[in-house]
Amino acid sequence: MSSIPLHYIDLRAFCYVTEDDNRVEDALRTFLPEEFEIERVESAGHYGDRIVVLSARVEKADDIRTVLDSLGELPNGEFDRIRDELDQRVTENCEFFLTLDKQAAFNGEPALGDGLKLRGKVEAYPAKKEAAVENIEEIL
């Protein structure tokens, strides 16, 4: 497909006090183009423990392709799972969501799981969930 039906992709990870910031950043970089800027925001948890929120927004078509290519390394059965769950993964606001395994990403083996959040704003005309689901199906 020459055109990518996504306006942007947001990637986000929370780094808790028990985790190494650099390792979590490396896990997030598994899905990003080289030298991509990651925003770091420090926050505090309920008991005052430090939480660093790492996030990146990918907007350029070539960079979005890099993110999608990295998702291409997901095990085959996981793509079937994503396709089967598309109706739950796409919102009425034409947003596509995935959660990815933070530890697996750090090890260079992307997988569905917990720890990393991916949100993509899907191009859909008219801006309806059904059109967004069809566009996501095309790139999967």
C-alpha positions as CSV (number, residue, x, y, z in Angstrom):
1,M,0.0,0.0,0.0
2,S,1.5,3.3,-1.0
3,S,-0.6,5.4,1.2
4,I,-0.7,4.9,5.0
5,P,-4.3,5.4,6.4
6,L,-3.0,6.8,9.7
7,H,-2.7,10.5,10.7
8,Y,-0.2,9.6,13.5
9,I,0.8,6.9,15.9
10,D,1.4,7.6,19.6
11,L,3.6,5.2,21.6
12,R,3.8,5.5,25.4
13,A,5.3,3.6,28.3
14,F,5.3,4.1,32.0
15,C,8.6,3.5,33.8
16,Y,8.1,2.7,37.5
17,V,10.6,3.1,40.3
18,T,11.5,-0.6,40.1
19,E,12.5,-0.3,36.4
20,D,15.5,1.1,34.6
21,D,14.6,4.2,32.5
22,N,17.1,3.3,29.8
23,R,15.8,-0.2,29.5
24,V,12.2,1.0,29.1
25,E,13.3,3.6,26.6
26,D,15.1,0.8,24.6
27,A,11.9,-1.2,24.6
28,L,10.0,1.7,23.2
29,R,12.7,2.3,20.6
30,T,12.0,-1.2,19.3
31,F,9.1,0.3,17.4
32,L,10.5,3.7,16.5
33,P,12.7,5.0,13.7
34,E,16.4,5.5,14.7
35,E,17.3,8.7,16.6
36,F,13.6,9.5,17.2
37,E,12.9,11.9,20.0
38,I,11.2,10.5,23.1
39,E,9.5,12.8,25.5
40,R,10.1,12.2,29.2
41,V,7.8,13.5,31.9
42,E,8.3,12.7,35.6
43,S,5.3,12.1,37.8
44,A,4.5,10.6,41.2
45,G,2.5,7.5,42.0
46,H,-0.1,7.2,44.8
47,Y,2.5,6.7,47.5
48,G,4.9,9.3,46.1
49,D,7.0,6.8,44.1
50,R,8.6,8.2,40.9
51,I,7.0,7.3,37.6
52,V,8.5,8.5,34.3
53,V,6.2,8.6,31.3
54,L,8.0,8.0,28.0
55,S,6.1,9.0,24.9
56,A,6.6,9.6,21.2
57,R,4.3,10.8,18.4
58,V,5.1,9.5,14.9
59,E,3.5,11.7,12.1
60,K,5.6,11.3,9.0
61,A,4.5,8.6,6.6
62,D,8.0,7.0,6.4
63,D,8.2,7.0,10.2
64,I,4.8,5.5,10.5
65,R,5.9,2.8,8.0
66,T,8.8,2.0,10.3
67,V,6.5,1.5,13.3
68,L,4.2,-0.7,11.2
69,D,7.2,-2.7,9.9
70,S,8.3,-3.3,13.5
71,L,4.8,-4.7,14.2
72,G,5.3,-7.0,11.3
73,E,7.6,-9.0,13.6
74,L,4.7,-10.0,15.8
75,P,4.1,-13.7,15.8
76,N,1.6,-14.8,13.1
77,G,-1.1,-15.9,15.6
78,E,-1.1,-12.5,17.1
79,F,-2.0,-10.8,13.8
80,D,-5.0,-13.2,13.6
81,R,-5.9,-12.2,17.1
82,I,-5.7,-8.5,16.2
83,R,-7.8,-9.0,13.1
84,D,-10.4,-10.9,15.2
85,E,-10.5,-8.1,17.8
86,L,-10.5,-5.1,15.4
87,D,-14.0,-4.1,16.4
88,Q,-12.8,-3.8,20.0
89,R,-9.5,-2.2,19.1
90,V,-11.0,0.7,17.0
91,T,-13.0,3.4,18.8
92,E,-15.9,5.5,17.5
93,N,-13.3,8.3,17.3
94,C,-11.4,6.3,14.7
95,E,-8.5,5.4,17.0
96,F,-6.7,2.1,16.9
97,F,-5.2,0.6,20.1
98,L,-2.7,-2.1,20.8
99,T,-0.8,-3.0,24.0
100,L,2.6,-4.5,23.6
101,D,4.8,-6.5,25.9
102,K,7.5,-4.2,27.4
103,Q,9.9,-7.1,28.3
104,A,9.5,-8.8,24.9
105,A,10.2,-5.5,23.1
106,F,13.3,-4.9,25.2
107,N,14.5,-8.3,24.1
108,G,13.8,-7.4,20.5
109,E,10.9,-9.8,20.1
110,P,7.7,-7.7,19.8
111,A,4.6,-9.3,21.2
112,L,1.1,-8.4,22.4
113,G,1.0,-7.9,26.1
114,D,1.3,-5.1,28.7
115,G,3.5,-2.2,29.3
116,L,3.7,-0.3,26.0
117,K,0.6,1.4,24.5
118,L,0.2,2.1,20.8
119,R,-2.6,4.4,19.6
120,G,-3.1,5.3,16.0
121,K,-5.4,7.9,14.6
122,V,-7.0,6.2,11.6
123,E,-7.9,8.2,8.4
124,A,-11.5,7.4,7.6
125,Y,-13.8,9.3,5.3
126,P,-16.5,9.5,6.5
127,A,-15.0,9.5,10.0
128,K,-16.9,6.4,11.1
129,K,-15.7,3.4,13.1
130,E,-16.7,1.0,10.2
131,A,-14.5,2.9,7.7
132,A,-11.6,3.0,10.2
133,V,-11.8,-0.7,10.8
134,E,-11.7,-1.3,7.0
135,N,-8.6,0.9,6.7
136,I,-6.8,-0.9,9.5
137,E,-7.7,-4.3,8.0
138,E,-5.9,-3.1,4.8
139,I,-2.6,-2.5,6.5
140,L,-2.7,-5.7,8.6
